[in-house]
């Protein structure tokens, strides 16, 4: 089969994907291979010595939550000695935003691609600011994670099961016509998800105060849906992994030190480059000097053509680009189409006369044109224990795609 | 003061409006002057003999709900004899969609313009299809209205009061950046409203089944917010009424027989023309021959520059125009700007680089240019008892504006 045919047939699997939220369960029960000593993180593999501050901070918080460590020294010792098993979330079918740390007690969304049958997992979004995923680990951060495990996770589980699952593709398709690009902005998707689940959530046996806190948590976090979009993206693109000859990107992810991609034909191998520092809008009191290099598995949304690749859908996000206009947003999506294989039949963009989001990023086209995907992202403080300092955009580094193309050439 | 100055100063009152939902109460308690024998309807005044089918049907349903009548003959007798007092909803500070029938037991949204202090009222949206406002009055329609009075209204009241009111301008402004034009499409606004109210609604003392039905009702009706947008529009534009020399439109409304406008300087006088039949998409099994002429107070949204006037905000609605594109939607809004006084500082349209919705329709400009506002609308079956048959758009008839201009000229 010719290479273009292989890629086109591969991207059809992506277009056929039907991601459905089926449950919310503790990671230790839901994710095959995740033990009490496993610590998943975002991006390609990274040793403790090379880890950035926010990832170290998230490890401290997670190991405190699990009762495995108290101080940063404990964590360093456990990581160096191999007493905890560090691994990319992608290795176990999961994705995590920013630091992307997932441990056994954390509830995760269980998303099934009902077309192909495969599962993907992502933890619950904590809201903006001081959050574990940005490297914060104070008492407020840990209390919220304990409440996730004790109350929010079980309540969502009961509601999702009562609803018979929640169709994420439908919500994402509608949200894309409502100003979301499903990475930086998930306002519409969060609202639609709450609407879909509300009648079932209203019937979960909790006292009035507990029920009110659950609803308030979903209602007050415009980015709640991001983690569902991530799990849906992972579940949608995973059937494209390991197709001989296929040059499509199946993962883009960052660990705060390195940016990495995985390509279909080259299996689980990562092709990396130093992670660039995002540019964008910073919270008051912070400067570029404190921004950590790019971090998180959330670029799985760009991997399927959403996020920065679907910028034209989201005029509000364009403002993060500094002086950019709605016209510039359309230009970014049209540019991405040059490195993509075909437009999505489901994820359509009103401002482009309902043209589909550019899907199936082809390593060959990236290297040939020099165009790399635009990634929308949060920005973490470079020190452990601080948290989010802003949000912005970054260009995936060309070097990673060049390395992948060299490897692909060697295989053929 | 020069006329242009008068109009600009008047439209500033519109821009200053702060519509807030403060309560949900039975119309008989909330609306000053509404008695047990009052029946409000949409549009300019109309006698029983001249009433269209869906308005007659809605009267039958409403008088059954109130225990005042059983058959259509009872209703005709009560209307002819003056035993019930028919009046335009606008006369008592209220607006109603389609037939717009409001009677004492129906809960209404109580919206205060916190800038000017005035109140406006609108009943709760029933959902699409078989609904009282489209002239249906079967048992299902009446059961839902009884549930509004017994359960939904009091639950919403408790939640709204617990929330300290709900800022409608903020929701409408956000929804306009999320694909709503707030007449034909209220998907985003309904979702944002549910999010704002959900934490409080979750704490209302109801059993699990009752609570679930309340959430499901709000969750399953994309047009739930329309009636809030209408009350907010009415509350926002009412401070412009009765300004000497002001040529701005302060109401556009239809009773299914006539289309009418009110203009600031001419007070409560209606200027009318025969109501045109809307064009649009019909439900399967219906033809244009069964479509009733245009109906409802919902054009109060166009009166403040939303709905059809803000078409550019809502690419999904353009599809009702038949073969029209996103480009056509922008054209409609730009055209409306030619008959408006100034762009809204709050209601902004992303596709037009966040330009404000065209506000303050000037009768002089309408007659000078021949451009009349585009109104997005539902379409009722012309017979009593059937209900909705579709949705589409209509042009306000120029004749009404010409009559108003003649009257304004006579006053100066």
Interface residues (C-beta under 8 A of the other chain):
Chain A: X174 X177 X178 X179 X187 X188 X190 X191 X192 X194 X195 X196 X198 X199 X200 X201 X202 X203 X205 X208 X209 X211 X212 X213 X214 X215 X216 X218 X219 X315 X316 X325 X326 X327 X350 X351 X353 X354
Chain B: X174 X177 X178 X179 X187 X188 X190 X191 X192 X194 X195 X196 X198 X199 X200 X201 X202 X203 X205 X208 X209 X211 X212 X213 X214 X215 X216 X218 X219 X220 X315 X316 X325 X326 X327 X350 X351 X353 X354
